[in-house]
Amino acid sequence: MCADVINGKDAVEKTAELKPDLVILDISMPVMSGLDAARLIRTADPNAKIVIFTMHESQQVKDEIARIGAHGHAVKSAPMKQLLETIKSVLGTDKPRVN
């Protein structure tokens, strides 16, 4: 199941409704920040897997991402490969496939 939301409040509501395998949030979201949304999501479902995708690269932001319990983060200025690798790592799909 996949959903696209327009703000942090909607992200919290859709996550509760759909129970996705992974939630990707931006820090800068209207109505409620991605960090606040992540806190609420983790409170409602401690097993929720969250990745923060952001333009913010400061150590303070990295510390806050870790504090809220997000499983990973990627910066928007990095190649898209970083986000994909982060997602694979969080979902546990970064191991080579054997056919």
Residue pairs with C-beta under 8 A, 6 or more apart in sequence:
1 18
1 19
1 20
2 20
3 14
3 18
3 20
5 11
5 14
6 30
7 29
7 30
7 31
7 32
8 25
8 29
8 30
8 31
8 32
8 33
8 34
8 36
8 37
9 31
9 32
9 37
10 31
11 23
11 25
11 29
11 32
11 34
11 37
11 41
12 32
12 37
12 40
12 41
12 44
15 23
15 41
15 44
15 45
15 48
16 41
16 44
16 45
19 45
21 49
21 91
22 49
22 50
22 51
22 87
22 90
22 91
23 38
23 41
23 48
23 49
23 50
23 51
24 50
24 51
24 52
24 53
24 87
25 34
25 35
25 37
25 38
25 50
25 51
25 52
25 53
26 34
26 52
26 53
26 54
27 33
27 34
27 35
27 52
27 54
27 55
27 56
27 61
28 34
28 54
28 55
28 56
29 37
32 40
34 52
34 54
35 52
35 64
35 65
35 68
38 50
38 52
38 68
38 69
38 70
39 68
41 48
41 50
42 48
42 50
42 68
42 69
46 69
49 71
49 90
49 91
50 68
50 69
50 70
50 71
51 70
51 71
51 72
51 73
51 74
51 83
51 86
51 87
51 90
52 65
52 70
52 72
52 73
52 74
53 73
53 74
53 75
53 76
53 83
54 61
54 73
54 74
54 75
54 76
55 75
55 76
55 77
56 75
57 75
57 77
62 73
65 73
71 90
72 86
72 87
72 89
72 90
73 86
74 82
74 83
74 86
75 82
85 94
88 94
